[in-house]
Amino acid sequence: MRHVYIRGIMSLIWIAAAIVSGVSGNIQMAALYVILSGIFLYSACITEKRQKEAKDKGGK
């Protein structure tokens, strides 16, 4: 479960980097950081969903 939290935190860090890049005027890097943040957040959500499904089925 820790890796889900770590991915969520990494997503927040990438969002913060996107905000800083957007404020400084570097739009290309801001877009890249938003995409990276989305990837990390998607990965965390999918992993959490799979873990809940496995737990409901009686697994670990």
C-alpha positions as CSV (number, residue, x, y, z in Angstrom):
1,M,0.0,0.0,0.0
2,R,3.0,2.3,0.6
3,H,3.8,2.4,-3.1
4,V,0.3,3.8,-3.8
5,Y,1.0,6.7,-1.4
6,I,4.4,7.3,-2.9
7,R,2.9,7.5,-6.4
8,G,0.3,9.9,-5.1
9,I,2.9,12.1,-3.5
10,M,5.0,12.0,-6.7
11,S,1.9,13.1,-8.6
12,L,1.5,16.1,-6.3
13,I,5.2,17.0,-6.8
14,W,4.8,16.9,-10.6
15,I,1.7,19.1,-10.3
16,A,3.7,21.6,-8.2
17,A,6.4,21.6,-10.8
18,A,3.8,22.2,-13.5
19,I,2.5,25.2,-11.6
20,V,5.9,26.7,-11.1
21,S,6.8,26.1,-14.8
22,G,3.5,27.6,-15.9
23,V,4.0,30.7,-13.7
24,S,7.5,31.2,-15.0
25,G,6.3,31.0,-18.5
26,N,7.7,27.7,-19.6
27,I,4.5,26.2,-21.1
28,Q,6.1,23.2,-22.8
29,M,7.6,22.0,-19.5
30,A,4.4,22.7,-17.7
31,A,2.5,20.5,-20.1
32,L,5.1,17.7,-19.7
33,Y,4.8,17.9,-15.9
34,V,1.0,17.7,-16.1
35,I,1.2,14.6,-18.3
36,L,3.7,13.0,-15.9
37,S,1.5,13.8,-13.0
38,G,-1.4,12.2,-14.7
39,I,0.5,9.1,-15.4
40,F,1.6,8.8,-11.7
41,L,-2.0,9.5,-10.5
42,Y,-3.5,7.0,-12.9
43,S,-1.0,4.3,-11.9
44,A,-1.8,4.9,-8.2
45,C,-5.5,4.7,-8.8
46,I,-5.3,1.5,-10.9
47,T,-3.0,-0.2,-8.3
48,E,-5.3,0.8,-5.4
49,K,-8.3,-0.5,-7.3
50,R,-6.6,-3.8,-8.1
51,Q,-5.6,-4.2,-4.4
52,K,-9.2,-3.6,-3.3
53,E,-10.5,-6.2,-5.8
54,A,-7.9,-8.8,-4.6
55,K,-8.8,-8.1,-1.0
56,D,-12.5,-8.6,-1.7
57,K,-11.8,-11.9,-3.3
58,G,-9.9,-13.1,-0.2
59,G,-6.4,-12.6,-1.4
60,K,-3.6,-10.7,0.2
